[in-house]
Amino acid sequence: MSRVGNAPIDIPKGVTVSTSDQTISVKGPKGNLSFEVPPPISFAVEGSTVKFSRPNDLQDNRALHGMARAMTNNMVVGCSEGFKRSLEIIGVGYRAVVKGKNVDLTLGFSHPISYPLPAGVSAEVDKQGLLHLESADKALLGRVAADIRAYRPPEPYKGKGVRYVGERIIRKEGKTGKK
């Protein structure tokens, strides 16, 4: 019995869920998203809830059951509230600047890096130097944050680089100079 897949999804006010064949479309104040549910999984929109069911208890069907429910829940939450991810940029001279639909990063290389934001993702930099990313699509937001972090991941000796807020980096001691 899937605990995730069997839980119904409550649809908040201001969000509409429409279906056609195996496709679920969610429309809300933060954006529009759609997802194609895998064929063995069936779903029904009943009033202000969405429920998912599977034909049998095979392992593949159980996995798809929970995944379909989680993806739909992420779409509902994203279209109603949105998702936010924050990155810390740590290092002397390391900074980020948002210019239109690009994030310009200065990360200690001989050249600045310009990262074009995909449609549906917005960015801003606060006074502490944190880069805040917002989107209705959770998967797209995570991919953008991972791409930006990959330019200069935090190094273990001084901790310089781009990291997620709250990420813990295991620090190394380095050379002591004694023999």
Sequence and secondary structure as in RCSB ss.txt:
>XXXX:A:sequence
MSRVGNAPIDIPKGVTVSTSDQTISVKGPKGNLSFEVPPPISFAVEGSTVKFSRPNDLQDNRALHGMARAMTNNM
VVGCSEGFKRSLEIIGVGYRAVVKGKNVDLTLGFSHPISYPLPAGVSAEVDKQGLLHLESADKALLGRVAADIRA
YRPPEPYKGKGVRYVGERIIRKEGKTGKK
>XXXX:A:secstr
  HHHHS EE  TT EEEEETTEEEEEETTEEEEEE  TT EEEEETTEEEEE SS  HHHHHHHHHHHHHHHHH
HHHHHT EEEEEEEESTT EEEEETTEEEEE SSSS EEEE  TTEEEEE TT  EEEEES HHHHHHHHHHHHH
HS   TTT  EEEETT             
